[in-house]
Amino acid sequence: MGHIEDRWKRAGRKGTGRRWRARYTDPDGRERSKSFARKVDAERFLTEIEHSKIAGSYLDPDAGRVTLRSRIPLWLDSLTCDATSRHFIAARVNKHIIPALGDKRLDVLTRTPSVIQTWVAGLPVGPTYARQILAELSAIMDQAVADSLIPRNPCKTADIKARRPDKRKLVPWTREQVSAVRAGLPERYQATADCGAWLGLRQGEILGLALSEIDWLRKVVHITHQIRLELGVYQVFSLPKGGKTRDVPLPGPAGLALAAHLERFPAVEVTLPWTTRGGKPRTEQLLFVTPSGKPLRRGAFNADVWTPARRAAGIPDGKDTGMHQLRHHYASVLLRGGVDIKRVSSYLGHASAAFTLTVYSHLMPHDEERSLREIETALAGPKISVPQDSGLRYT
């Protein structure tokens, strides 16, 4: 059991420093102490310590006296994501977390969550990005809790909030806008717009579209891989986003467009590593390559091919003007045509229909008049006839 001593009883200490010292032995047999100005606070602390030792929840008071910076390498090494994701996570941490909070001790951040709130409120990024950065700081703190360095995660207190994203409804491009952008693309790349607007493919899936994925007889395209940049530099073949392969219908016009493209620009064999730059080489016959037969690089394609075509179509620079707009157009056409939300989600390769509904629910057809008629019919029960001499009166 611990005990409390009066430090002022020592010669020359009266009135100097905190008077009451709580002394106890930790689970490892080491003698520990902490001083307080009031005896009641020392007693409360000692009671909590003894209770935590019995309950098995004791934390070393000095464990959290390490900087946030010192914990980050261990956290990054513990991530199970791919090398590219880890690269960009580390870049965000180095840019936004370490400069502002890296030298703060974990125990100090735990006691003063307002420091974290001030930091996240001042992040010079958009709301969605700020929430992502806060989530990564929270994950670092979660690991510190799991390692018994701090008793709780300060990022999860009710007062810690990142700015909410603006609730803007997505406005997909019209058929005329899609056609105008397509017309502005060089001839060898015009069919990339068809792959986005008629098949709903992501950009990496378009750039990696292979002849073997197109089943002309069954009118279906098997999306089995994409071209992805590892560490933002190295091109590799990999599974589609989320590791989910899928099948999408091949509409007649899309099939004709791809056939015409192949007649003019035959597929070219391209070999890239699978999944990582050191992975096993994989060869695919790609539909879209550079004039010299090299795989297209996303950054160069966007800057030199896509952006000029979009601007020529009269669509100004701004957010949501990339190739992803073609997927939005595809989704809007399906939903307004009455295609089931689960089927649309499957074609798009989303993680769930709930996510698809969150993004595109405002594009679904709404028949208010029909709904009103159905409700009125349901509520219109059998009429009750009241005899003249029933004595009932209406006021």
Secondary structure as UniProt FT lines:
FT   STRAND          3..6
FT   HELIX           7..9
FT   TURN            11..12
FT   TURN            14..15
FT   STRAND          20..25
FT   TURN            27..28
FT   STRAND          31..36
FT   HELIX           39..55
FT   TURN            61..64
FT   HELIX           68..78
FT   HELIX           83..92
FT   HELIX           93..97
FT   HELIX           98..101
FT   TURN            102..103
FT   HELIX           106..111
FT   HELIX           113..121
FT   HELIX           127..146
FT   TURN            147..148
FT   HELIX           154..156
FT   TURN            158..159
FT   HELIX           175..184
FT   HELIX           187..189
FT   HELIX           190..197
FT   TURN            198..199
FT   HELIX           203..207
FT   HELIX           211..213
FT   STRAND          214..215
FT   TURN            216..219
FT   STRAND          220..223
FT   STRAND          226..230
FT   TURN            231..233
FT   STRAND          234..238
FT   HELIX           241..243
FT   STRAND          246..249
FT   HELIX           252..264
FT   STRAND          268..274
FT   TURN            277..278
FT   STRAND          281..286
FT   TURN            291..292
FT   HELIX           298..301
FT   HELIX           302..306
FT   HELIX           307..312
FT   TURN            313..314
FT   HELIX           324..336
FT   TURN            337..338
FT   HELIX           341..348
FT   HELIX           353..360
FT   HELIX           361..363
FT   HELIX           368..379
FT   TURN            388..389
//
